[in-house]
Amino acid sequence: MRVDLFDFDLPEERIALRPAAPRDSARLLVVEPGGVRRDLLIRDLPNLLRPGDALVVNDTRVIPAELRGERVRGDHVTPVSVTLHRRTGPAGWRAFARPARRLAAGDSIRFGDGLNATVEAKSEGGEVSLGFDAAGPALDVAIHAQGHMPLPPYIAGRRPEDARDRDDYQTVYARAEGAVAAPTAGLHFSEALIDTLTTAGIGFHQVTLHVGPGTFLPVKTDETADHRMHGEWGRVDAETADTLNRVRAAGGRIVAVGTTSLRLLESATDDDGRISSFAGETSLFITPGYRFKAVDLLMTNFHLPRSTLFMLVCAFSGRETMTAAYAHAIAAGYRFYSYGDACLLHPEDGA
């Protein structure tokens, strides 16, 4: 399909720079079959689900993955920054560098407080392989001390990261460190909302997908078939897979909280709709025409034009339905992107 079919105009003032407070006070647009829409709040979610349904959330934890330092080459010192995105060993990370043209294999980078790294290799697209002079837990502590939360470019370009983001850009149930971007639909959940849901007989289950920087990369091709997704590591344990299979067998619905949870569940599900344990990388790219196997409802934030995430929601609920829903959201003042509002999507008629 042509990528321009997924374009739309978004006024800059619709981009949220801070999250709603409290978390569950954000708005929720419910999109039902046939394009029926309801304007509600996140805290209305327990009334929209049924006892026996199962929410599936992504428990990945965002690390302060942006490091700012100085490239040292002889007597010449140049400022650079890197965003870590994949650990390669006790002392090794792959990272995206800015500006990448200032770095070459063999360069040293000083990040402060004794944390240093060597550029071991450089790839296309500004990616570098770094070898740090600390390893294991000591390196983790140093990254947490020196690192900054890797806010999305549409936020970081309009205000600096600050102490509030250490909490705001993390779900209340985050536990498995490794993401460089938050699973943003989960940012709307408070402990009180989770308690209300579970008391109402709605299951709450955790999977892990370490969200990578590819979630922010624009689709630069003209056709969706020519775009390649970055791989992200995920895990569904056997107990969770068995529980979700029993939920569906009993007539309950699986509700994916976020596109990351959905993509991981779909990667772990066979053509007969049975979910299995999964541990590994997924680069699943979902566009209209995809047949969903595991997920019955999707809760997600509002996404960028021409993005793989907007393509995914169009595949789930129908392109015309979602184009109309986004137009309604813009006109009605919904807040977009990572710190914005959310929608609860039903599948397209007949899906």
C-alpha positions, 0 to 999 in steps of 0.5 A: 500500500502507498504510505501517503494513504496514512498521512494526516494533518496534525496541529502542533498544539495537539502534541502533549508535552506533559501527561495528564495528572492523575494518570487515569484522568486522560481522555479515552476515545472508544471506536466501535464497529461501524465507526461508532465513537464515544468520548470517555475517560481512562477511568471508565475502562472497567465499565467497558470490559467484562468479567473474564476479559484479560488485559495484557500489558508490557512491563518493560522498564525504560532506562535513561539511555541518552548519554551526553559526552565528549569525543576525544581525539588527540587534543581535540574534544567534540561534544556528542550524544548517544542513545543506547538501544541494545546491550551486546555484552557485559560492557558492550552496547549498540547505540545511535550517535548524534552527530554520527559524522563526528565519530569513527572506530577507535574514538574515545568518548568521555561521559563524566564521573569516570564513565568512558567508552570506545567506539568499536565499530560504526554502521550506517544510519548513525549506529555505533558499537560501544565498549565501556570501561565498566561492565555488568552491574557497575555499568548499569549504575553508571548509566543510571547516574549519567543517563537522561530519559530518552524522550521522543523527538517531538517532545525533546525538540520542544522542551528539555527532559527533567526530573519529572520525566523519570516517573512520568515516562515509566508505567507503574508496573515497569520492572524489566529494564531494557526499553529506550521508549515507553509502552505509552498506552500503559502510562495511563494506568494507576495502581487504583485503576488496576485494583478496580479492574482486578476487583471487577474480575478483569485479568491483568497479565504482563509480557515484556517487549523492550521498545527500541528507537525504531518506534520513532523512525519515519517510514521513508519508503513510498510503499509499505512493502518496502519498509523494514522494521527494527527488531525488538526483543520480547518474552511471553512466558509459558504460564501467561500463554496458557492463561490467555489460552484459557481466557479465550476458550472460556469466551473472554477477550484479550485486550492488548494495552499498546501496540507493543503488547499486540505485536508480541502476542501476535508473534507468539500466536499460531494460525489456529489462534493458540498462544505459545511461550516466546523469547526472541526478537520480533520485527512484525510489521502490521498493515491493512490486510493482516489477519489478527490471531490473538487480540480482540481489543486494543488500547493505544495512544494516538500516533504519528502520521505515516507511522507504522503504528498508525498503519497498525491501528488502521489494520485493526479497525479499518483505515477509513474508520481510523482516519475519521476517528483521528479527524474527530480526535483532532477536532475534539481537542484530544492530546496526541503521542506519548504523553497524550490521550488514548483510544480503545479500538474494536476490530473492523466489522467482520474481523 
